[in-house]
Amino acid sequence: MPHQLPPEGAWRTWVILGGRGAGKTRAGAEWVRSVVEGPRPAVPGELRRLAIVAETIDQAREVMVFGESGIMAVSPVAHRPEWVPGRRLLVWPNGATGQLFSAHDPEALRGPQFDAVWADELAKWHRARDAWDMIQFGLRLGLHPRACVTTTPRRVDVLNDLLARDSSVVTHAPTQANRAHLAKGFLEEIEARYGGTSLGRQEIEGVMLSDVDGALWQTEQLDALRVTALPELTRIVVAIDPPGTSRAGSDECGIVVAGAIMDGPINEWRAYVLEDATISAAKPLDWAQAAVAAMRRHGADRLVAEVNQGGEMVEAVLRQVDPLLPYRSVHATKGKIARAEPISALYEQGRVFHMRGLGKLEDQMTQMTTAGFAGSGSPDRVDALVWALHDLMIVPAAKWANPQIRSLG
C-alpha cells in the first residue's frame, strides 16, 4: 500500500510510525527485499550486509524473519534466503546476508559493520539509546548506508532525536489503513475501548505524543480527567478564536464546546470539554456557520468570541447565520500564557474533564509552556478552550468574589 513504500530521496533513516496492525512489519520486510534482491536470484542487489535488530533475538526471528509479514513470508521462493540458526543469519542466493541482533545486548553490535539496518519497535527497546548508537557506528559500508525503523510511536528521547534529524524521513499510518487485513471485531473492540484516548492516539492512530518541559498540561494528567459519559450540565458555551485571514496555510479557527455543573459552592463547580470543532483556512462565513452548528448540536447557552483581530466584524458575520444568537465578545488584554495559567490551575484541581476525541486539542495543550507555545503555528484550539472555560468558571467566580455583586444575589 502507498504508506508502505519507501520515500524518494537520499535519506539515511526511514522511520515508519504506525498504529498496531498498520502493516509496519510488512513494509520493513518489503524494504529489505527491495535493497537486497537483484533482478535475478544470483544477481547482487543494492545492499549486501544487513543487520536485523529487535528488542530480543526471539522477536527478531519470530516476527521479522518468520512472522506472517516477515522476510521469509514475503520473499518469492527463488529469492528466499536460507536460515542458518546457529549463526542467527540469513543468506540470500546472491550472497547478501542478514544478521540478527538483540537491542538488549548493545555490545554485540560493537564490531560488525553493515550497509543496511532494519530496526523494529525501536521506541520500546529498554536500552534504546545504547543500541541505536552502536547501530550508527556499524552502519558504515557502501556508498549510501541506510536504515529502516518500524515502530509504534512512544515518547522516548532516541526516537525524538531521530525524527528531528535532517537525514531522517518519516511516514505514518493508523491501524485503519490496513483494515482490509484485520479482523472486524479487533477494530471495533480497540476503537470502543481506546478511541479518543491518548493511548489510542499512540497505539491506534500511530501519532507521536510529546510533552515538553514546563508544559501547563501533561498527557497523563489529561488521561486521568477523561470521561465517557456526561452528567446533566447547568450551562454550555461555544468559544471561538477567529483567524486573521482565510488564506491557505493561515491559522485555524479554534472552536471549542464546554459545559459546567454550577450547583453548590463555586469551588465545587465542574467543567466538561465536549467537542473540538476547529476548522482550517475558513472564510468568515464558514467558521461562523461551524460555530453556530456546534451551538445547535449541544444546545449551548452562549457563543463567546475573541475579537482582537476581527472586531465588530466577528459579531456581524455570526449574526448573518443566526440574528438572535446569544453572543458575548471578549478582548484579550493579557498574553496567551497569562490567560491559560488560571485554566491550567483548574485542571490541577481536578475540576475540568474531557470527553474522548479531543486529541488535536490535547496535543496543543501539552505544547503550551510557561515560556510560550512550543508547537508550530498558533495554538488556536487552546485559545478557544481558554475562553470557553474562562466564561464558565473564571468570570462567575470573579463576580462572586466581588461583595457588591454578591449582595445583589
C-alpha positions as CSV (number, residue, x, y, z in Angstrom):
1,M,0.0,0.0,0.0
2,P,1.2,3.6,-0.5
3,H,2.1,4.1,3.1
4,Q,4.4,1.1,3.0
5,L,6.5,2.4,0.1
6,P,9.9,4.0,0.8
7,P,10.1,7.8,0.2
8,E,12.3,9.1,-2.6
9,G,15.5,11.0,-1.9
10,A,18.9,10.5,-0.3
11,W,17.7,9.8,3.2
12,R,19.7,7.8,5.8
13,T,16.9,6.7,8.0
14,W,13.3,5.9,7.1
15,V,11.1,5.9,10.2
16,I,7.7,4.2,9.7
17,L,5.4,5.3,12.5
18,G,2.2,3.3,12.6
19,G,-0.6,2.0,14.8
20,R,-1.0,-1.6,15.9
21,G,-1.6,-3.8,12.8
22,A,-0.9,-0.9,10.4
23,G,1.4,-3.0,8.2
24,K,4.8,-1.8,9.6
25,T,6.4,-5.3,9.6
26,R,5.3,-5.9,6.0
27,A,6.7,-2.5,5.0
28,G,10.1,-3.3,6.7
29,A,10.3,-6.8,5.1
30,E,9.5,-5.4,1.6
31,W,12.1,-2.7,2.0
32,V,14.7,-5.4,2.9
33,R,13.7,-7.2,-0.3
34,S,14.0,-4.1,-2.4
35,V,17.6,-3.3,-1.3
36,V,18.9,-6.9,-1.0
37,E,17.5,-8.7,-4.0
38,G,18.8,-8.3,-7.6
39,P,16.7,-8.7,-10.8
40,R,17.5,-12.4,-10.7
41,P,18.2,-14.6,-7.7
42,A,22.0,-14.8,-8.2
43,V,22.5,-11.1,-9.1
44,P,23.6,-8.8,-6.3
45,G,21.2,-6.1,-5.1
46,E,21.9,-2.6,-4.0
47,L,22.9,-3.5,-0.4
48,R,24.6,-6.7,0.9
49,R,25.2,-6.6,4.6
50,L,22.1,-6.3,6.7
51,A,21.5,-6.0,10.5
52,I,18.1,-7.1,11.7
53,V,17.5,-5.7,15.2
54,A,14.6,-6.2,17.6
55,E,14.3,-5.9,21.3
56,T,15.1,-9.6,21.7
57,I,16.5,-12.3,19.4
58,D,13.2,-14.2,19.7
59,Q,11.3,-11.2,18.4
60,A,13.7,-10.7,15.5
61,R,13.4,-14.3,14.5
62,E,9.6,-14.9,15.1
63,V,8.4,-11.5,13.8
64,M,10.9,-10.0,11.4
65,V,12.1,-13.3,9.8
66,F,9.5,-15.9,10.2
67,G,6.4,-13.9,11.0
68,E,3.3,-13.8,8.8
69,S,4.6,-10.5,7.3
70,G,8.3,-11.2,7.8
71,I,11.1,-11.7,5.3
72,M,10.5,-15.4,4.6
73,A,6.8,-14.9,4.0
74,V,7.1,-12.0,1.5
75,S,10.1,-13.4,-0.4
76,P,9.5,-15.4,-3.7
77,V,10.8,-18.9,-3.5
78,A,13.6,-18.2,-5.9
79,H,14.8,-15.2,-3.9
80,R,14.1,-16.6,-0.4
81,P,17.2,-16.6,1.9
82,E,18.5,-19.6,3.8
83,W,18.2,-19.5,7.6
84,V,21.4,-20.5,9.4
85,P,20.1,-20.9,13.0
86,G,23.5,-21.5,14.7
87,R,24.7,-18.2,13.4
88,R,21.4,-16.3,13.6
89,L,22.0,-15.5,9.9
90,L,20.0,-15.2,6.7
91,V,21.9,-15.9,3.5
92,W,20.4,-14.8,0.2
93,P,21.1,-16.7,-3.1
94,N,23.1,-13.7,-4.3
95,G,25.4,-13.8,-1.3
96,A,23.8,-11.0,0.7
97,T,23.5,-11.7,4.4
98,G,21.2,-10.6,7.3
99,Q,22.4,-11.0,10.9
100,L,20.0,-10.9,13.8
101,F,20.8,-8.8,16.9
102,S,19.1,-8.1,20.2
103,A,18.8,-4.5,21.5
104,H,19.2,-5.9,25.0
105,D,22.8,-6.5,24.1
106,P,24.2,-3.4,22.5
107,E,27.8,-4.6,22.9
108,A,27.1,-7.4,20.3
109,L,26.7,-4.6,17.8
110,R,30.2,-3.3,18.5
111,G,32.5,-4.6,15.7
112,P,30.1,-5.8,13.0
113,Q,29.6,-3.4,10.1
114,F,26.7,-3.0,7.7
115,D,25.3,-1.1,4.7
116,A,21.6,-1.6,5.8
117,V,19.7,-2.0,9.1
118,W,16.1,-2.9,9.8
119,A,15.2,-2.0,13.4
120,D,11.8,-3.0,14.7
121,E,9.9,-1.3,17.6
122,L,12.8,1.0,18.5
123,A,10.6,3.0,20.8
124,K,10.1,0.1,23.3
125,W,13.7,-1.0,23.5
126,H,14.9,-0.9,27.1
127,R,18.4,0.1,26.1
128,A,17.4,2.0,23.0
129,R,20.0,4.8,23.2
130,D,22.9,2.4,23.7
131,A,21.7,0.0,21.0
132,W,21.0,2.8,18.4
133,D,24.4,4.4,19.0
134,M,26.1,1.1,18.3
135,I,24.0,0.6,15.2
136,Q,25.1,4.0,13.9
137,F,28.8,3.2,14.4
138,G,28.3,0.0,12.4
139,L,26.3,1.4,9.6
140,R,29.3,2.4,7.6
141,L,29.6,0.2,4.5
142,G,28.9,1.1,0.9
143,L,28.2,4.4,-0.8
144,H,24.9,5.1,0.9
145,P,24.2,3.0,4.0
146,R,20.6,3.2,5.2
147,A,18.3,2.2,8.0
148,C,14.6,1.4,8.2
149,V,12.9,1.8,11.6
150,T,9.4,0.4,12.0
151,T,7.8,1.4,15.3
152,T,4.7,2.3,17.2
153,P,5.5,5.8,18.5
154,R,6.3,6.5,22.1
155,R,7.8,9.4,23.9
156,V,11.4,8.3,24.1
157,D,14.5,10.5,23.6
158,V,16.1,8.3,21.0
159,L,13.1,8.4,18.7
160,N,12.5,12.2,19.3
161,D,16.2,12.8,18.3
162,L,15.9,10.6,15.2
163,L,12.8,12.3,14.0
164,A,14.5,15.7,14.4
165,R,17.4,14.8,12.1
166,D,17.5,16.3,8.6
167,S,18.7,12.9,7.3
168,S,15.5,11.1,8.5
169,V,12.3,10.8,6.6
170,V,9.0,9.8,8.3
171,T,5.9,8.1,7.0
172,H,2.8,7.4,9.1
173,A,-0.2,5.1,9.0
174,P,-3.0,4.4,11.5
175,T,-4.3,0.9,12.2
176,Q,-7.3,1.7,9.9
177,A,-5.0,2.0,6.9
178,N,-4.6,-1.8,7.0
179,R,-8.3,-2.6,7.9
180,A,-8.7,-4.9,4.9
181,H,-6.3,-7.3,6.5
182,L,-7.5,-7.1,10.1
183,A,-10.4,-8.8,11.9
184,K,-13.5,-6.6,12.1
185,G,-14.0,-7.5,15.7
186,F,-10.5,-6.4,16.6
187,L,-11.1,-2.9,15.0
188,E,-14.4,-2.5,16.7
189,E,-13.0,-3.5,20.1
190,I,-10.0,-1.3,20.1
191,E,-12.0,1.7,18.9
192,A,-14.6,1.2,21.5
193,R,-12.1,0.8,24.3
194,Y,-9.3,3.2,23.3
195,G,-10.6,5.5,20.6
196,G,-10.2,9.2,21.5
197,T,-7.7,8.5,24.3
198,S,-4.0,9.3,24.4
199,L,-3.2,5.6,24.4
200,G,-5.5,5.2,21.3
201,R,-3.8,8.2,19.6
202,Q,-0.4,6.4,20.1
203,E,-1.3,2.8,19.6
204,I,-4.2,3.0,17.0
205,E,-3.6,6.3,15.2
206,G,0.2,6.0,15.4
207,V,0.6,9.6,16.5
208,M,3.7,10.7,18.3
209,L,2.6,12.3,21.6
210,S,5.1,14.6,23.2
211,D,5.1,16.6,26.5
212,V,7.6,19.3,26.8
213,D,9.4,20.8,29.8
214,G,7.4,23.4,31.6
215,A,4.1,22.5,29.9
216,L,0.9,23.8,31.5
217,W,-0.7,20.4,30.9
218,Q,0.6,16.9,30.8
219,T,-0.7,13.9,28.8
220,E,-1.0,11.7,31.9
221,Q,-2.9,14.5,33.7
222,L,-5.4,14.8,30.8
223,D,-5.9,11.0,30.6
224,A,-6.8,10.9,34.3
225,L,-9.5,13.5,33.7
226,R,-11.2,11.7,30.8
227,V,-14.8,10.7,31.0
228,T,-17.1,8.7,28.7
229,A,-20.5,10.0,29.9
230,L,-21.8,13.4,30.9
231,P,-23.8,14.5,33.9
232,E,-26.6,16.9,33.3
233,L,-24.9,20.3,32.7
234,T,-26.1,23.6,34.1
235,R,-24.7,25.7,31.3
236,I,-22.9,25.1,27.9
237,V,-20.9,27.6,25.8
238,V,-19.1,27.6,22.5
239,A,-16.0,29.7,22.2
240,I,-14.3,30.7,19.0
241,D,-10.9,32.2,18.2
242,P,-11.3,33.6,14.6
243,P,-8.3,33.7,12.3
244,G,-7.0,36.9,11.0
245,T,-7.2,35.7,7.4
246,S,-8.8,32.8,5.4
247,R,-5.8,32.3,3.1
248,A,-4.5,28.7,2.7
249,G,-1.9,28.0,5.4
250,S,-3.3,30.6,7.8
251,D,-4.2,30.0,11.4
252,E,-7.2,27.7,12.2
253,C,-10.4,29.0,13.6
254,G,-10.5,27.5,17.1
255,I,-14.0,26.3,18.1
256,V,-14.4,24.5,21.4
257,V,-17.6,23.5,23.2
258,A,-17.6,23.2,27.0
259,G,-20.2,22.9,29.7
260,A,-20.3,23.1,33.5
261,I,-22.2,21.9,36.6
262,M,-22.7,25.0,38.6
263,D,-24.5,23.7,41.7
264,G,-23.3,24.3,45.2
265,P,-20.2,26.4,46.2
266,I,-18.1,27.8,43.4
267,N,-15.1,25.7,44.3
268,E,-17.2,22.6,43.7
269,W,-18.3,23.5,40.2
270,R,-17.0,21.1,37.5
271,A,-16.4,21.8,33.8
272,Y,-16.5,19.4,30.8
273,V,-14.9,19.9,27.4
274,L,-17.4,18.3,25.0
275,E,-16.1,18.9,21.5
276,D,-13.3,20.5,19.5
277,A,-15.0,21.7,16.3
278,T,-12.0,23.7,15.0
279,I,-11.8,24.2,11.2
280,S,-8.9,25.2,8.9
281,A,-8.3,28.0,6.4
282,A,-12.0,29.0,6.6
283,K,-13.7,32.1,5.2
284,P,-15.6,34.1,7.8
285,L,-19.0,32.7,6.9
286,D,-17.6,29.2,7.1
287,W,-16.3,29.5,10.6
288,A,-19.5,31.3,11.6
289,Q,-21.6,28.5,10.3
290,A,-19.4,25.9,12.0
291,A,-19.7,27.7,15.4
292,V,-23.4,28.1,15.2
293,A,-23.8,24.5,14.2
294,A,-21.8,23.5,17.2
295,M,-24.1,25.6,19.4
296,R,-27.2,23.8,18.0
297,R,-25.7,20.4,18.4
298,H,-25.1,20.9,22.0
299,G,-27.9,23.3,22.9
300,A,-25.4,25.9,24.0
301,D,-26.5,28.9,26.0
302,R,-24.0,31.4,24.6
303,L,-21.3,31.9,22.0
304,V,-18.1,33.6,23.2
305,A,-15.8,35.1,20.6
306,E,-12.4,36.7,20.8
307,V,-12.5,39.9,18.7
308,N,-8.9,41.2,18.9
309,Q,-8.4,40.6,15.2
310,G,-11.9,40.8,13.8
311,G,-13.5,43.5,15.9
312,E,-17.2,44.1,15.2
313,M,-17.0,42.1,12.0
314,V,-17.0,38.9,14.1
315,E,-20.4,39.6,15.5
316,A,-21.7,40.8,12.2
317,V,-20.7,37.6,10.4
318,L,-22.1,35.4,13.2
319,R,-25.5,37.3,13.1
320,Q,-25.7,36.6,9.4
321,V,-26.0,33.0,10.3
322,D,-28.3,33.5,13.4
323,P,-29.6,37.0,14.1
324,L,-30.8,36.0,17.6
325,L,-27.6,34.4,18.6
326,P,-26.8,34.8,22.4
327,Y,-23.4,36.4,22.0
328,R,-20.6,37.8,24.1
329,S,-17.4,39.3,22.8
330,V,-14.1,39.1,24.7
331,H,-10.9,41.1,24.1
332,A,-7.5,39.7,25.1
333,T,-5.6,42.2,27.2
334,K,-3.1,39.6,28.5
335,G,-0.8,37.2,26.7
336,K,-1.8,33.7,25.8
337,I,0.1,32.1,28.7
338,A,-1.2,34.5,31.3
339,R,-4.7,33.7,30.1
340,A,-4.1,30.0,30.1
341,E,-2.5,29.7,33.6
342,P,-5.6,30.0,35.6
343,I,-7.3,27.5,33.4
344,S,-4.4,25.1,33.9
345,A,-4.9,25.6,37.6
346,L,-8.5,24.3,37.3
347,Y,-7.1,21.1,35.7
348,E,-4.6,20.7,38.5
349,Q,-7.5,21.0,41.0
350,G,-9.3,18.2,39.1
351,R,-12.2,20.4,38.1
352,V,-12.1,20.1,34.3
353,F,-12.9,16.8,32.5
354,H,-12.5,15.8,28.8
355,M,-14.7,13.7,26.6
356,R,-12.9,11.4,24.2
357,G,-11.9,12.6,20.7
358,L,-10.0,15.8,21.7
359,G,-6.6,14.6,20.5
360,K,-5.6,17.6,18.4
361,L,-6.7,20.0,21.1
362,E,-4.8,18.0,23.8
363,D,-1.7,18.0,21.5
364,Q,-1.7,21.8,21.6
365,M,-2.3,21.8,25.3
366,T,0.8,19.7,26.1
367,Q,2.8,22.1,24.0
368,M,1.8,25.2,26.0
369,T,4.6,26.1,28.3
370,T,5.3,28.9,30.8
371,A,7.8,30.2,28.2
372,G,5.3,30.2,25.3
373,F,3.8,27.8,22.8
374,A,6.4,25.1,21.8
375,G,4.4,23.8,18.8
376,S,4.1,25.1,15.3
377,G,1.7,27.8,14.2
378,S,-0.7,29.3,16.7
379,P,-2.5,27.5,19.5
380,D,-6.0,28.4,18.3
381,R,-7.7,25.4,19.8
382,V,-6.2,26.1,23.2
383,D,-7.2,29.8,22.9
384,A,-10.8,28.8,22.2
385,L,-10.7,26.3,25.2
386,V,-9.4,29.0,27.5
387,W,-12.2,31.4,26.5
388,A,-14.8,28.8,27.0
389,L,-13.6,27.8,30.5
390,H,-13.0,31.4,31.4
391,D,-16.6,32.2,30.6
392,L,-17.9,29.2,32.5
393,M,-15.6,29.1,35.6
394,I,-13.5,32.2,36.0
395,V,-15.9,35.0,35.2
396,P,-18.6,33.7,37.6
397,A,-16.0,33.2,40.3
398,A,-14.7,36.7,39.9
399,K,-18.2,38.2,40.2
400,W,-19.0,36.1,43.3
401,A,-15.8,37.4,44.9
402,N,-17.0,41.0,44.4
403,P,-19.0,41.9,47.6
404,Q,-21.1,44.5,45.7
405,I,-22.2,41.9,43.0
406,R,-22.7,39.2,45.7
407,S,-25.0,41.4,47.7
408,L,-27.3,41.7,44.6
409,G,-27.8,37.9,44.8
